Amino acid sequence: MVELVDYASEYALDLPARLQAGDVFAVSAVLIGIYLAVLIINKLSGLIIFFLKKIFLLTIVSLAFYQFMTTLIDKVGVEGFTNDTIVFGVAGLIAGFLAFVIALYAAFTTLKPKGDEKTEQVDEKSRALMEMMSLKTLKDDKSIGAVLTYLVIAQFGVFSSKTIAAPNETVGMWFFAVFMVAAFAFIKQGYQDFRKGVSHFVLATVVGVILSVVLGHFWGGYELSILASTKYFASDSLVALVTGLAVSLFMGSKS
């Protein structure tokens, strides 16, 4: 636990440089932290807080998409159009475009009366699996389809930017454990439907772990033997997982 505190202190001191370098994790942490501080202080009206949330999400998604595009162009320039650059390039482009459109649409809909917004909500209980990623569903930025879309582009963004992983597995495990406890506390406080929030978070965690391993290997250059061991907790894959889950949680909260 002491090592975790030391790691957090060192990261905080290096935060300005991380922000200037476009570190997606650092930018996400700062923006979400600002939002939570504003929410706690509660000196702003609910409408302004809601609008800030949407704008911050749009900023995070736009930065992640930009970092991914920059890295994709560099990879194609160096490696050419390989199977990896084509497959993951297309996947990242689709996820990034969808996430940007959803975030932009959500930001503009903050100007609508809340009564109109409720009429557009999709009934989670009646949604079939094939409808999960439909355009109608994705219009709702709290739907599971939108959650997973944000998760994907956030992870692509982390692997495409310069970030700092935990110095060792122990610190990484503590960091992940603290995050998980905080995540469930946030769901309890920030979600109207706790059970729905938990179900979304569990699904996002499962998908996020798998995605972080796949991207860590094919996009981040880690050996599978590393990602399949406790060394995972000292890799960029853990940073990508936590960032994706944090953005997804932030997006799905009731405020």
Secondary structure, DSSP 8 states (H G I E B T S, - for coil): -HHHHHHHHHHHHTHHHHHHTT-HHHHHHHHHHHHHHHHHHT-S-HHHHHHHHHHHHHHHHHHHHHHHHHHHHHHHHHH-S-HHHHHHHHHHHHHHHHHHHHHHHHHHGGGS-HHHHHHT---GGG--GGGTT-HHHHTSTTSHHHHHHHHHHHHHHHHHS-----SSHHHHHHHHHHHHHHHHHHHHHH-SSHHHHHHHHHHHHHHHHHHHHHHHHHTT---HHHHTSGGGGGSHHHHHHHHHHHHHHHHHS--
